Amino acid sequence: MERSSLEALVRDNIRTLCPYSTARDEYQGPLGVFLDANESPYPTGYNRYPDPHQKALKEQLSVIKGLPAENIFLGNGSDEAIDLLFRVFCEPGRDNAVAISPSYGMYAVAAAINDVAVRSVPLGEDFSLPSRALLDACDARTKLLFLCSPNNPSGNAFPPAELEALVRNFPGIVVLDEAYADFSAKGSLRAKVLEYPNLVILQTLSKAYGLAGLRLGMAFADEYVIRLMSMVKYPYNINQATQELVSKVLAEPIGQKVAETVAQRARVAAALPAFRFVRRVYPSDANFLLVQVDDADALYAHLLADGIIVRNRSRVPLCAGCLRITIGLPSENDKLLQSLDRYEKGDIHR
Ligand SMILES: *Cc1c(COP(=O)(O)O)cnc(C)c1O
């Protein structure tokens, strides 16, 4: 896609928006006398507004992710990036988005809040990517295509070549949510944002990095798209404490924890089929397993009464009878398997 066709996808009011600017954008030194923002001069650790451009954090992430800082957007969770994409590209009440189903619930919620219709396209057999049907569902008012790989709740990652073909053939913005990519052998397509201006990759520190409580989501995209998202966001969307704490945690490698989770995923997946009530354990590239059982509601209630909280996905399309189980610490996975054992032996909570 050419830059000019990309610009044509943007809402008129956003293309011509004059964003909020701060006086501090004009002063680069750290030790000035700051009398511009009506802050308190008395130090609390947080008396100054945080960097609205998150420069230091983006430089750090740029090294880790192998992309220029200009191709990185930081949000209050991926959820902020999802909402901003609707606000940048979709004219409320007129434009639409296409999404795979089942997938992450926030795409439909953010769409509804922005008064944008979502056309859900069911995944194919064994949760395969329905590329043809996704393209067929698009019309001249389709601005966004939401894909998620590894997908929540099915757990599978789609073949990178199929995802890339969709990016090439879809005439709008392809949003590829890679919240679970750190757990997948198929890796990430984020380097492709330098090649395809209509590709937006979402990642988050909420899963493999263990920072769900700090709220930091990332979007990787063409610099033009990043500039648009940065113009529309609240100026100080990432608070000072988050910027500082994330910076510290990023200095620590996550490889060992991810490897343990992946090993535990294999262990739990191998143990589950031995239970008579387990019908199917779907292959997973993420930090959870989707498991089809005889009576999902009964098993869910049993686990809950045992103090084990899983996600009942049995009313989600294509997931009849399914629970989604996050991989925990080895000791937590032990407790899960012991509780399943009690359930099988009839020592059950109802
Ligand atoms: C958990 C999850 C996220 C994370 O969202 P944050 O707002 O960054 O915490 C994003 N996408 C998917 C598919 C998820 O499952």
The ligand as an ORCA input file, in Angstrom:
! r2SCAN-3c Opt
* xyz 0 1
  C      -4.369    -10.085     27.524
  C      -4.524     -9.592     26.134
  C      -4.144     -8.291     25.795
  C      -3.554     -7.381     26.831
  O      -4.174     -6.196     26.940
  P      -3.528     -5.085     27.882
  O      -4.518     -3.978     27.769
  O      -2.199     -4.724     27.268
  O      -3.368     -5.645     29.243
  C      -4.261     -7.889     24.487
  N      -4.737     -8.716     23.542
  C      -5.093     -9.969     23.831
  C      -5.581    -10.862     22.757
  C      -5.016    -10.435     25.138
  O      -5.427    -11.689     25.427
*
